[in-house]
Amino acid sequence: MEFGTIEREIHIDATPEIVFQVVSSPEHIQEWWADEAELTSATPGAIGELAWGDKENPRSHVEAFTVVEADPPRRFSFSWVYDVAPTAGTSLLVTIDLVPSGNGTKLRLTESGFREKGWEIAVLEEAYREHGEGWDIFVPRLAEYAARLASTR
């Protein structure tokens, strides 16, 4: 296995404008992905934080992220999983492309940068597997949430 890039694609019964809000606004991100989400703005260079946990420790895992690109309603990308600064080779890059498709949106999510992190092979394999399994859960949740949101508008 290459462990280079994770890709997921899904059709969402919501407009690209709604889906863009769902992937770029903390109040929506908390509905389908992180337990807590903070983001100053959905603009390049903006810094945010994602947190997951349980009742005993609601912030047991926290990741900082930095918006790389925001082109509503077509693309939202961010760097995350970095120790010091989000630069090429020190972070993972998630890119979410949104394309109108019938009455909805085709969402294409790509996460890259795994090999460039310089992790030992066991760490690389585990991180790649965990992220792939995570997106298998969270991308369908995103689609369901965005469709529910669209049906209320």
One Martini backbone bead per residue (centre of mass of N, CA, C, O) as a GRO file, in nm:
protein
  153
    1MET     BB    1   0.101   0.034   0.016
    2GLU     BB    2   0.129   0.388  -0.007
    3PHE     BB    3   0.028   0.621   0.200
    4GLY     BB    4  -0.068   0.911   0.064
    5THR     BB    5  -0.392   0.912  -0.021
    6ILE     BB    6  -0.714   1.021   0.063
    7GLU     BB    7  -1.037   0.926  -0.081
    8ARG     BB    8  -1.362   1.088  -0.107
    9GLU     BB    9  -1.703   1.027  -0.232
   10ILE     BB   10  -2.017   1.227  -0.249
   11HIS     BB   11  -2.356   1.262  -0.245
   12ILE     BB   12  -2.555   1.564  -0.192
   13ASP     BB   13  -2.873   1.693  -0.070
   14ALA     BB   14  -2.723   1.982  -0.148
   15THR     BB   15  -2.592   2.267  -0.183
   16PRO     BB   16  -2.288   2.410  -0.203
   17GLU     BB   17  -2.352   2.633   0.004
   18ILE     BB   18  -2.429   2.445   0.236
   19VAL     BB   19  -2.179   2.262   0.238
   20PHE     BB   20  -1.976   2.481   0.296
   21GLN     BB   21  -2.085   2.549   0.576
   22VAL     BB   22  -2.049   2.259   0.697
   23VAL     BB   23  -1.716   2.262   0.646
   24SER     BB   24  -1.660   2.586   0.776
   25SER     BB   25  -1.846   2.569   1.040
   26PRO     BB   26  -1.842   2.503   1.368
   27GLU     BB   27  -2.149   2.444   1.420
   28HIS     BB   28  -2.140   2.215   1.198
   29ILE     BB   29  -1.892   2.037   1.261
   30GLN     BB   30  -2.021   1.939   1.539
   31GLU     BB   31  -2.247   1.755   1.384
   32TRP     BB   32  -2.021   1.549   1.212
   33TRP     BB   33  -1.732   1.547   1.376
   34ALA     BB   34  -1.667   1.726   1.614
   35ASP     BB   35  -1.729   1.808   1.941
   36GLU     BB   36  -1.531   2.052   1.886
   37ALA     BB   37  -1.530   2.393   1.736
   38GLU     BB   38  -1.288   2.631   1.608
   39LEU     BB   39  -1.324   2.954   1.423
   40THR     BB   40  -1.269   3.268   1.318
   41SER     BB   41  -1.251   3.195   0.995
   42ALA     BB   42  -1.315   3.125   0.638
   43THR     BB   43  -0.991   3.198   0.595
   44PRO     BB   44  -0.693   3.238   0.500
   45GLY     BB   45  -0.504   3.166   0.805
   46ALA     BB   46  -0.699   3.057   0.980
   47ILE     BB   47  -0.756   2.948   1.315
   48GLY     BB   48  -0.812   2.626   1.470
   49GLU     BB   49  -1.021   2.378   1.655
   50LEU     BB   50  -1.024   2.029   1.743
   51ALA     BB   51  -1.245   1.807   1.940
   52TRP     BB   52  -1.221   1.502   2.132
   53GLY     BB   53  -1.431   1.268   2.337
   54ASP     BB   54  -1.563   1.234   2.663
   55LYS     BB   55  -1.708   1.272   2.962
   56GLU     BB   56  -1.434   1.276   3.123
   57ASN     BB   57  -1.279   1.380   2.832
   58PRO     BB   58  -1.371   1.610   2.594
   59ARG     BB   59  -1.034   1.678   2.532
   60SER     BB   60  -0.838   1.425   2.453
   61HIS     BB   61  -0.846   1.541   2.147
   62VAL     BB   62  -0.634   1.786   1.986
   63GLU     BB   63  -0.658   1.998   1.687
   64ALA     BB   64  -0.501   2.196   1.486
   65PHE     BB   65  -0.590   2.449   1.235
   66THR     BB   66  -0.548   2.570   0.886
   67VAL     BB   67  -0.644   2.774   0.652
   68VAL     BB   68  -0.580   2.767   0.301
   69GLU     BB   69  -0.872   2.745   0.151
   70ALA     BB   70  -1.143   2.978   0.031
   71ASP     BB   71  -1.408   2.894  -0.218
   72PRO     BB   72  -1.700   2.994  -0.240
   73PRO     BB   73  -1.866   2.684  -0.310
   74ARG     BB   74  -1.592   2.492  -0.395
   75ARG     BB   75  -1.356   2.537  -0.158
   76PHE     BB   76  -1.193   2.356   0.120
   77SER     BB   77  -0.889   2.406   0.314
   78PHE     BB   78  -0.660   2.220   0.543
   79SER     BB   79  -0.433   2.214   0.803
   80TRP     BB   80  -0.305   1.928   0.992
   81VAL     BB   81  -0.116   1.762   1.195
   82TYR     BB   82   0.078   1.957   1.383
   83ASP     BB   83   0.337   2.087   1.586
   84VAL     BB   84   0.420   2.389   1.482
   85ALA     BB   85   0.374   2.418   1.155
   86PRO     BB   86   0.181   2.454   0.853
   87THR     BB   87   0.373   2.272   0.646
   88ALA     BB   88   0.525   2.121   0.421
   89GLY     BB   89   0.577   1.804   0.590
   90THR     BB   90   0.407   1.887   0.881
   91SER     BB   91   0.129   1.820   0.733
   92LEU     BB   92  -0.201   1.787   0.665
   93LEU     BB   93  -0.420   1.782   0.374
   94VAL     BB   94  -0.748   1.914   0.334
   95THR     BB   95  -0.971   1.867   0.054
   96ILE     BB   96  -1.280   2.034  -0.049
   97ASP     BB   97  -1.485   1.953  -0.314
   98LEU     BB   98  -1.750   2.135  -0.497
   99VAL     BB   99  -2.012   1.998  -0.713
  100PRO     BB  100  -2.253   2.030  -0.907
  101SER     BB  101  -2.546   1.786  -0.882
  102GLY     BB  102  -2.807   1.862  -0.983
  103ASN     BB  103  -2.968   1.919  -0.669
  104GLY     BB  104  -2.666   1.896  -0.573
  105THR     BB  105  -2.356   1.745  -0.443
  106LYS     BB  106  -2.020   1.688  -0.510
  107LEU     BB  107  -1.798   1.534  -0.290
  108ARG     BB  108  -1.437   1.586  -0.251
  109LEU     BB  109  -1.204   1.415  -0.053
  110THR     BB  110  -0.864   1.509   0.043
  111GLU     BB  111  -0.580   1.341   0.194
  112SER     BB  112  -0.249   1.466   0.255
  113GLY     BB  113   0.104   1.395   0.372
  114PHE     BB  114   0.201   1.131   0.507
  115ARG     BB  115   0.490   1.077   0.396
  116GLU     BB  116   0.602   1.374   0.464
  117LYS     BB  117   0.619   1.346   0.784
  118GLY     BB  118   0.840   1.109   0.866
  119TRP     BB  119   0.735   0.857   0.960
  120GLU     BB  120   0.725   0.573   1.073
  121ILE     BB  121   0.577   0.306   0.934
  122ALA     BB  122   0.385   0.236   1.171
  123VAL     BB  123   0.268   0.522   1.201
  124LEU     BB  124   0.174   0.564   0.914
  125GLU     BB  125  -0.020   0.323   0.895
  126GLU     BB  126  -0.202   0.406   1.135
  127ALA     BB  127  -0.285   0.688   1.041
  128TYR     BB  128  -0.405   0.605   0.771
  129ARG     BB  129  -0.616   0.410   0.883
  130GLU     BB  130  -0.762   0.604   1.077
  131HIS     BB  131  -0.843   0.818   0.868
  132GLY     BB  132  -0.999   0.634   0.677
  133GLU     BB  133  -1.207   0.541   0.889
  134GLY     BB  134  -1.307   0.821   0.962
  135TRP     BB  135  -1.413   0.908   0.679
  136ASP     BB  136  -1.617   0.669   0.663
  137ILE     BB  137  -1.792   0.814   0.883
  138PHE     BB  138  -1.797   1.139   0.829
  139VAL     BB  139  -1.897   1.176   0.537
  140PRO     BB  140  -2.185   1.061   0.574
  141ARG     BB  141  -2.261   1.257   0.800
  142LEU     BB  142  -2.234   1.511   0.635
  143ALA     BB  143  -2.452   1.439   0.426
  144GLU     BB  144  -2.688   1.407   0.625
  145TYR     BB  145  -2.675   1.687   0.754
  146ALA     BB  146  -2.699   1.862   0.496
  147ALA     BB  147  -2.974   1.746   0.409
  148ARG     BB  148  -3.129   1.831   0.661
  149LEU     BB  149  -3.069   2.131   0.639
  150ALA     BB  150  -3.197   2.169   0.354
  151SER     BB  151  -3.494   2.072   0.442
  152THR     BB  152  -3.530   2.345   0.635
  153ARG     BB  153  -3.511   2.575   0.385
   0.00000   0.00000   0.00000
